[in-house]
Amino acid sequence: MNFSTLFRLGENLNLDRKTLIILRWIAIIGQLTAINIVYFYLKLDFPVIIAHLILLFGLSTNLYLQFKIKSLQLKDFYASIFLIYDLIQLSLLLYLTGGISNPFSILMIIPTIVSSTLLSMGTTIILGILTIMFLFLLTIFHYPLPGIHDGSVTFPKLYLIGYFISIIVGLVFLSYFGVRFSGESKRRSDAVNKLQQVIAKEYELESLGGQAAAAAHSLGTPLATISVVASELKKEIGENHEFSKDVDLLISQTKRCGDILKQISKKQIKEDKFFSKTKFENLLEEIIDSFRETSSKEIYLVSDEDRNKINFQKSPELIYGLRNFVGNAVKFSKSIVEIKIFSNENFVEIQIIDDGPGFPDDIIEKLGEPYIKSKSSSVISNSGTGLGTFLGKTLLERQLAELSFFNSSGKLGGALVKISWKVNNLASNV
């Protein structure tokens, strides 16, 4: 992994300014309350004036952040500066109040955790290193932890070393969790956005068809008026007039426009059958033909068991979803893809089988989740089972389909995708 990838330099990573301001106010108020309770109520002696000066400076930095910085989002670099300062501020307060033996030393991990969920890996690594370094120094160098009244509490070195190690373990664990959680959330968000874009694009096509039909209906009246006026004009000028041919042309073209608009209004344009009613056999033949044009692999459609042959309304989700799984089968197959249709009065099932390597055992139960990865080198080299499968599965499930994934035990022995509908559900979506 190169430097830019590790530190995610190409990503636009930001931290919400308001969120950081609130977190810092909570920290400042909490620290101020703690040191005053310890000094004035518990009567424990430590350099309280210096502690207040440190907090005063921290308060001024947050006021600057709140009133002087207008950007709603802080870029990774600027956010990291504030988090590093917060780490230094807390370290100084701990230095004055017992170092790592202070129970509040566990709070040292917070800036790194914030960075692991919201900022770059580079910033998280830097904050993690600084946290470990400061904790190590606080283990050795610090004012003694004030005791009650005139005594002081001391801790065995082994206890302090163990406490130091436990904080580091917690820091690493929570940071790793934060990075993974943030990464998974981002990938899922990207996948959902991609899905929404696909659906929006397909529905835009459908919307354009509806707008065309509405326009056709609106233009019908003025065209009819033109046709009537042209016919009356022809009667007036007679057959031998010099403009009679022009009037005939006007009448014929008006009629032609009327015929075209009727076709549009009925959504029966021959060149566009995208949203017409069809059978699964016909739809799959259209999809298969599109892949035959670009692939030399053999693609067979078997419909002997298609007893019902139900008519249904094509939809963008259905077309895209089926194309996705047929395309995956063509991509991963060696030479043969077989598509079977089964139906009766209760259900319709489509099986897509290929003679490829099949689904890796380590991901077959996770198929349908975005951005999954397999340890199998063949899958990694051909990557295509992550986002595409998620989109296809989600789109078909929106059409009330049920999907399952297997490795075929038949003659082809490759991947097997089963897509099924209850006839009632399919009919309700018509």
Beta strands, then each sheet from edge to edge (+ up, - down):
strand 1: 14-16
strand 2: 73-75
strand 3: 277-278
strand 4: 298-306
strand 5: 312-313
strand 6: 336-343
strand 7: 347-354
strand 8: 402-407
strand 9: 415-422
sheet 1: 1+ 2-
sheet 2: 3+ 5-
sheet 3: 4+ 6+ 7- 9+ 8-
end
